[in-house]
């Protein structure tokens, strides 16, 4: 699993949360209350949304342990001061349950940080994750 495949895997997994949706072709109806999922940046017209991006990692050739750092950018709804925090809680609860899933050994939230409101008054936050791969089925 390379970094692009990891990003897609995470977006697909998060898209299975009730009320969250991911469409590979990116054709969303942003007027609904669905939380939309995106590989990379969140489009400016997306209301409640989560963007997923791999931003770092290590490949230890001695232990054969592969790790990746992933950032979730979470955007709450208009005028909801805790919208991004609620999305972060949902994502964290869901992702920590994915240990020993396929090539993933463990997912750990290492930090989260409020980003303030965007130009449209939607609160944002980032969650930073450490993903440890199973060393017997580590990514290529």
Backbone as numpy.savetxt, mean C-alpha at the origin, in Angstrom:
# Nx Ny Nz CAx CAy CAz Cx Cy Cz
9.83 -12.77 -7.66 8.97 -11.59 -7.66 9.87 -10.35 -7.66
9.79 -9.55 -8.73 10.57 -8.32 -8.77 9.75 -7.20 -8.13
10.30 -5.99 -8.10 9.64 -4.89 -7.41 8.32 -4.50 -8.05
8.24 -4.53 -9.37 6.99 -4.23 -10.05 5.92 -5.28 -9.72
6.33 -6.54 -9.69 5.39 -7.61 -9.34 4.94 -7.49 -7.89
5.85 -7.09 -7.00 5.49 -6.90 -5.59 4.46 -5.78 -5.48
4.69 -4.68 -6.18 3.74 -3.57 -6.14 2.36 -4.02 -6.61
2.31 -4.72 -7.74 1.04 -5.21 -8.28 0.38 -6.19 -7.31
1.17 -7.09 -6.70 0.65 -8.06 -5.74 -0.01 -7.36 -4.56
0.66 -6.33 -4.02 0.11 -5.60 -2.89 -1.17 -4.86 -3.26
-1.18 -4.23 -4.43 -2.38 -3.52 -4.88 -3.54 -4.49 -5.06
-3.27 -5.64 -5.66 -4.32 -6.64 -5.84 -4.84 -7.15 -4.50
-3.94 -7.42 -3.57 -4.34 -7.89 -2.24 -5.19 -6.84 -1.53
-4.71 -5.59 -1.50 -5.48 -4.53 -0.85 -6.82 -4.32 -1.53
-6.89 -4.58 -2.82 -8.14 -4.46 -3.56 -9.20 -5.47 -3.16
-8.81 -6.47 -2.37 -9.79 -7.46 -1.89 -10.49 -7.02 -0.60
-10.07 -5.90 -0.02 -10.73 -5.36 1.17 -12.09 -4.83 0.76
-13.10 -5.12 1.54 -14.46 -4.67 1.24 -14.49 -3.14 1.15
-14.99 -2.62 0.04 -15.08 -1.18 -0.18 -13.84 -0.58 -0.83
-12.82 -1.40 -1.08 -11.60 -0.95 -1.76 -11.60 -1.58 -3.15
-11.11 -0.87 -4.15 -11.15 -1.41 -5.51 -9.87 -1.06 -6.27
-9.45 -2.00 -7.08 -8.31 -1.80 -7.97 -8.72 -2.29 -9.35
-8.53 -1.44 -10.34 -8.80 -1.80 -11.72 -7.51 -1.68 -12.49
-7.06 -2.77 -13.06 -5.80 -2.79 -13.79 -5.75 -1.73 -14.88
-6.85 -1.52 -15.55 -6.85 -0.56 -16.64 -7.00 0.88 -16.14
-7.27 1.05 -14.86 -7.31 2.39 -14.29 -8.56 3.19 -14.60
-9.64 2.55 -15.02 -10.87 3.28 -15.34 -11.77 3.29 -14.11
-11.62 4.31 -13.30 -12.37 4.41 -12.06 -13.49 5.44 -12.18
-14.53 5.23 -11.42 -15.56 6.24 -11.24 -15.27 6.89 -9.90
-14.61 8.04 -9.92 -14.19 8.68 -8.68 -15.34 9.35 -7.94
-16.55 9.30 -8.48 -17.69 9.88 -7.78 -18.24 8.93 -6.72
-17.83 7.67 -6.73 -18.31 6.72 -5.73 -17.50 6.86 -4.44
-17.92 6.16 -3.42 -17.22 6.23 -2.14 -16.19 5.11 -2.00
-15.91 4.40 -3.07 -14.91 3.34 -3.04 -13.53 3.93 -2.75
-12.69 3.16 -2.07 -11.27 3.52 -1.92 -10.58 2.93 -3.14
-9.96 3.78 -3.96 -9.28 3.29 -5.15 -7.81 3.05 -4.86
-7.26 2.02 -5.49 -5.86 1.64 -5.29 -5.06 1.91 -6.55
-3.82 2.36 -6.35 -3.00 2.79 -7.47 -1.57 2.31 -7.30
-0.96 1.92 -8.41 0.46 1.60 -8.41 1.21 2.91 -8.55
1.90 3.32 -7.52 2.62 4.59 -7.56 1.74 5.73 -7.07
1.81 6.85 -7.77 1.14 8.08 -7.36 -0.38 7.95 -7.42
-1.04 8.72 -6.57 -2.50 8.81 -6.58 -2.89 9.95 -7.52
-3.78 9.70 -8.48 -4.23 10.79 -9.35 -4.92 11.90 -8.53
-4.79 13.13 -8.96 -5.34 14.25 -8.20 -6.86 14.20 -8.09
-7.53 13.58 -9.06 -8.99 13.53 -9.01 -9.53 12.33 -8.22
-8.66 11.46 -7.74 -9.10 10.33 -6.92 -9.50 10.84 -5.54
-10.65 10.43 -5.06 -11.13 10.92 -3.76 -10.45 10.16 -2.64
-11.04 9.11 -2.15 -10.41 8.26 -1.12 -9.54 7.27 -1.87
-8.24 7.24 -1.54 -7.33 6.46 -2.38 -6.09 6.03 -1.61
-5.44 5.00 -2.17 -4.17 4.49 -1.64 -3.24 4.27 -2.82
-2.03 4.81 -2.72 -0.98 4.56 -3.69 0.08 3.67 -3.07
0.60 2.73 -3.84 1.59 1.76 -3.36 2.86 1.92 -4.18
4.00 2.05 -3.46 5.27 2.25 -4.16 6.40 1.56 -3.39
7.21 0.76 -4.09 8.44 0.19 -3.52 9.50 1.28 -3.58
10.21 1.51 -2.45 11.20 2.58 -2.46 12.58 2.17 -1.96
12.77 0.94 -1.59 14.11 0.53 -1.13 14.11 -0.92 -0.72
15.28 -1.39 -0.32 15.37 -2.76 0.15 16.80 -3.25 0.17
16.94 -4.50 0.58 18.25 -5.14 0.62 18.13 -6.56 0.08
19.23 -7.03 -0.49 19.34 -8.41 -0.96 20.62 -8.95 -0.33
20.48 -9.69 0.77 21.65 -10.21 1.48 22.10 -11.51 0.84
23.23 -11.47 0.15 23.73 -12.65 -0.55 24.23 -13.74 0.40
24.58 -13.38 1.62 25.08 -14.37 2.59 23.93 -15.18 3.17
22.89 -14.50 3.64 21.76 -15.21 4.25 20.65 -15.51 3.25
20.73 -14.92 2.06 19.71 -15.05 1.02 18.37 -14.46 1.46
18.40 -13.52 2.42 17.18 -12.86 2.86 17.00 -11.58 2.04
15.83 -11.44 1.45 15.47 -10.27 0.64 14.43 -9.47 1.41
14.64 -8.15 1.43 13.69 -7.26 2.09 13.39 -6.10 1.16
12.17 -5.61 1.24 11.78 -4.43 0.49 11.05 -3.48 1.42
11.24 -2.20 1.16 10.49 -1.16 1.85 9.44 -0.65 0.88
8.24 -0.52 1.40 7.10 -0.10 0.59 6.41 1.04 1.31
5.99 2.03 0.55 5.24 3.13 1.12 3.81 3.11 0.58
2.87 3.25 1.51 1.47 3.47 1.15 1.18 4.93 1.37
0.65 5.61 0.37 0.15 6.97 0.55 -1.36 6.85 0.63
-1.93 7.30 1.73 -3.35 7.14 2.00 -4.02 8.50 2.00
-5.12 8.62 1.27 -5.87 9.87 1.20 -7.30 9.63 1.66
-7.71 10.37 2.68 -9.08 10.29 3.18 -10.02 11.13 2.35
-11.27 11.11 2.72 -12.29 11.85 2.00 -12.29 13.34 2.33
-12.98 14.11 1.52 -13.08 15.56 1.71 -13.66 15.88 3.09
-13.00 16.76 3.81 -13.51 17.23 5.10 -13.49 16.21 6.21
-12.82 15.10 6.05 -12.76 14.06 7.08 -11.37 14.09 7.72
-11.22 14.69 8.89 -9.90 14.86 9.49 -9.21 13.55 9.86
-9.96 12.47 10.00 -9.38 11.18 10.36 -9.48 10.14 9.26
-9.86 10.56 8.06 -10.05 9.61 6.97 -8.79 8.84 6.62
-7.66 9.52 6.51 -6.40 8.85 6.17 -5.97 7.90 7.29
-6.20 8.31 8.55 -5.85 7.43 9.67 -6.68 6.15 9.66
-7.96 6.27 9.36 -8.81 5.07 9.30 -8.36 4.13 8.18
-8.01 4.71 7.02 -7.51 3.87 5.92 -6.21 3.18 6.33
-5.34 3.90 7.02 -4.09 3.30 7.48 -4.32 2.15 8.44
-5.28 2.30 9.33 -5.60 1.23 10.28 -6.12 -0.01 9.56
-6.99 0.21 8.58 -7.54 -0.91 7.81 -6.42 -1.62 7.06
-5.57 -0.85 6.37 -4.47 -1.45 5.61 -3.53 -2.22 6.53
-3.19 -1.63 7.67 -2.26 -2.29 8.60 -2.84 -3.61 9.11
-4.08 -3.59 9.54 -4.72 -4.81 10.05 -4.73 -5.89 8.98
-5.07 -5.51 7.75 -5.13 -6.48 6.66 -3.75 -7.03 6.32
-2.76 -6.15 6.15 -1.44 -6.57 5.70 -0.69 -7.42 6.72
-0.88 -7.14 8.00 -0.16 -7.96 8.98 -0.69 -9.40 9.01
-1.85 -9.61 8.44 -2.40 -10.96 8.33 -1.88 -11.73 7.13
-1.02 -11.11 6.32 -0.52 -11.77 5.11 0.83 -12.47 5.32
1.25 -12.66 6.57 2.52 -13.36 6.77 2.41 -14.79 6.25
3.54 -15.27 5.72 3.64 -16.61 5.13 2.66 -16.79 3.98
2.46 -15.72 3.23 1.57 -15.74 2.06 2.45 -15.77 0.81
2.46 -16.87 0.12 3.29 -16.99 -1.08 4.76 -16.83 -0.73
5.43 -15.89 -1.37 6.85 -15.66 -1.10 7.08 -14.67 0.04
6.01 -14.15 0.63 6.12 -13.18 1.71 6.22 -13.91 3.04
7.27 -13.60 3.79 7.42 -14.16 5.12 6.70 -13.29 6.15
6.88 -11.96 6.04 6.29 -11.07 7.04 6.18 -9.66 6.48
5.15 -8.93 6.93 4.99 -7.53 6.60 4.88 -6.76 7.91
5.77 -5.79 8.09 5.83 -5.01 9.32 5.65 -3.54 8.99
4.76 -2.87 9.70 4.67 -1.41 9.53 5.77 -0.80 10.40
6.69 -0.07 9.76 7.82 0.48 10.50 7.61 1.95 10.90
6.73 2.64 10.20 6.41 4.01 10.58 5.18 4.48 9.83
4.59 5.56 10.35 3.54 6.26 9.63 3.65 7.73 9.98
3.19 8.57 9.05 3.42 9.99 9.21 2.29 10.78 8.57
1.64 11.67 9.32 0.61 12.52 8.71 1.25 13.49 7.72
0.60 13.68 6.59 1.11 14.56 5.55 0.31 15.86 5.44
-0.76 15.97 6.22 -1.62 17.15 6.14 -2.62 17.01 5.01
-3.36 18.07 4.80 -4.41 18.05 3.78 -3.85 18.48 2.43
-4.40 17.88 1.37 -4.02 18.31 0.02 -4.80 19.58 -0.32
-4.65 20.06 -1.53 -5.29 21.31 -1.95 -6.81 21.24 -1.90
-7.36 20.01 -1.88 -8.82 19.82 -1.84 -9.33 19.50 -0.44
-8.48 19.65 0.58 -8.91 19.41 1.96 -8.99 17.96 2.36
-8.32 17.07 1.61 -8.35 15.64 1.93 -7.07 15.30 2.69
-7.21 14.81 3.91 -6.05 14.46 4.73 -5.30 13.29 4.11
-3.97 13.36 4.18 -3.12 12.29 3.66 -2.15 11.85 4.75
-1.69 10.63 4.60 -0.66 10.09 5.48 0.11 9.05 4.71
1.31 8.77 5.17 2.09 7.69 4.58 2.35 6.63 5.63
2.29 5.38 5.20 2.68 4.24 6.03 3.85 3.57 5.34
4.91 3.31 6.09 6.10 2.66 5.55 6.17 1.24 6.08
6.34 0.31 5.15 6.32 -1.11 5.48 7.66 -1.74 5.18
8.00 -2.75 5.96 9.14 -3.61 5.68 8.57 -4.96 5.31
8.91 -5.44 4.12 8.44 -6.74 3.66 9.64 -7.66 3.61
9.52 -8.76 4.33 10.59 -9.76 4.38 10.11 -10.96 3.59
10.92 -11.35 2.61 10.56 -12.48 1.77 11.02 -13.78 2.40
10.32 -14.83 2.08 10.74 -16.18 2.49 12.04 -16.48 1.78
13.10 -16.78 2.52 14.41 -16.95 1.89 14.49 -18.20 1.02
13.51 -19.05 1.08 13.50 -20.23 0.20 12.83 -19.92 -1.11
12.05 -18.83 -1.16 11.38 -18.44 -2.40 11.54 -16.95 -2.60
12.76 -16.46 -2.44 12.99 -15.02 -2.50 12.80 -14.49 -3.92
12.54 -13.17 -4.02 12.28 -12.58 -5.32 13.55 -12.55 -6.18
13.35 -12.48 -7.47 14.49 -12.42 -8.38 14.97 -11.00 -8.54
